[in-house]
Amino acid sequence: MESLITLRTIISFFHYVPYELRKCYIFRTFVITENDRTLPHWIRLGKWSSKIRVDSTLIPAAAIQAKSGSYRCEQPLNPLDLGAGQTLQLYNRVVMPPTSLVSQSQLTGDYWQINCGALRDADPYLPQTLNLPQGCSYGAEVLHHVS
């Protein structure tokens, strides 16, 4: 079974552009791995390669169940990153150029249901139960060389 790492990243660089992440904003992303990974404590992210601190928490495999069917995902998703087996039914659109995101989505397909109850001591903003779509990938799965 895959393990899931949740990252809570803190923005440590200030941008003056109104639609960018700002200093001390916290956002959460999820990294799905087959093996436990050591993640860097600092990464560069975004258009200006801002430096951000990464705090990570491992979610044990026992807290993750693979399921299939209709489910609700509260987390923001890029619809372009959803796998072929996912059907987006209902959603709230989050306009965030260059690509709009969807949140509070109703989807159909394979997903992970994660019991976050034991992790709420470390991160009280985690929901009790979390549903994440399976088969997501960032950008194109196959990159073609153009000569």
N, C-alpha and C positions, 0 to 999 in steps of 0.2 A: 504494500500500500504506500502511496506517496505521502510524504509529510508536507505540511503547509507552514510557511513562515509568514507571519504578518509583520509588516514594517510600519513603524510610525516615524515619519520623517519630519524634522523640524527645519524650516527654512532659516538659514543663517545669513542670507544676503538680501539686501533691500532693493526692490525695483520701484521705479517711479511711474511705471506704466499701469493704468488703472485695471487692466484685466489679468495682470500677472499675480503670482503668489508673492506674498509680502513677508517681511521678517517676522518670525515667531508664529507663522501660520503652521498648523499641523495638518497633514493629510496622511491617509492610510492607503497602502497598496498591498497586494498579496503576491508572493512568489511561490510557485508550486514546483517542488523538486522531488526527484526519486530518492535522493540521498541528502543527509544533513549537509548544509553548506555553511561556511563561514562567510559572512557578508562584510564588506568594508564598512568602517565607521563613518566615512565621508565619501560622497560621490558628487559628481557634477551633473546638473540637470537643466534642461530647458534651452531656450533660444540663446541665452547669454551664458550658458554653462555655469550657472550659479552653484556655489558650494553648499551642500546640505548635509546635515548630520543624520545618520541612520540609526535608529534604535529598533532592534528586532526581537521578536518573541516567537519561539517555536510552538506551534500547535501540534500536540502529539497525534500520531496516526489513529489512535483509538478514538479520538474525538471527531473523526471525519468519516462520513458514510457516503458511498456512491449511490445516487438515486436517479430515477428517470421519471419524466412526466411534466406536469405543469407546476411551476414554482414562481415565487416572487423574489427578486433580487433588489435590495435597497441601494446597493453601492453603485456609484456612477460607472458606466461602461461605455467604451467606444464601440458602436455597432459594427464598425469595420473589422474589429478584432474577434468578433464572435465566430465560433466554428460553424461548419456547414450544417451540422445537426441541430443547431439552435434556431428556434423560430421566435422572433420578437413580436409579441401580441399587443401589449399596452405599455406605455411608458410616459414619463415626463421628459421633455426635451430640455437640455441645458445648453444654451448657446454659448460656446466657448471657442472662438476662432483659433486655429483654422478648421477644426472638426467639432461638430456638435456632439455632446455626450447624451446618454439616456440614463435616467435614474428611476428608482421606484418602479422597476420594470416587471411585467408579467411575461414569462418566457415558457417555452416548451422544449424539452430536450434532456440530455444527461447533465446532471449537476452534482456538486458536492454540498452536503448539508453538514455544517460544522457546529458542534456544541461548544460555545465559547464560555460557558459558565465558570469553569475553573480559572480562566484567564482574566476575568473581570477585576481581580484584585490588582493585577499589573496594569490593566487598561480599562478603567470604568466606562469608557465610551463604546466599548464593544457591545453589540447586542447579545442577547442570550443565545440565539440561534442565527446562523449566517448561511445563506445560500449563494453559491458561486457557480457560474456555468463552466462545464468542462469543455475542453477543446479550443480555448481561446489562444490566440497567438498575436504577437505584436507585428503589425504591418504585413507585408507579403511573405508567404511561406517559402516561395522560391524567388530568388533574385536572379535576374537575367543580365548578363553582361552585354551592353550595347557598344558596338565598335563603330 
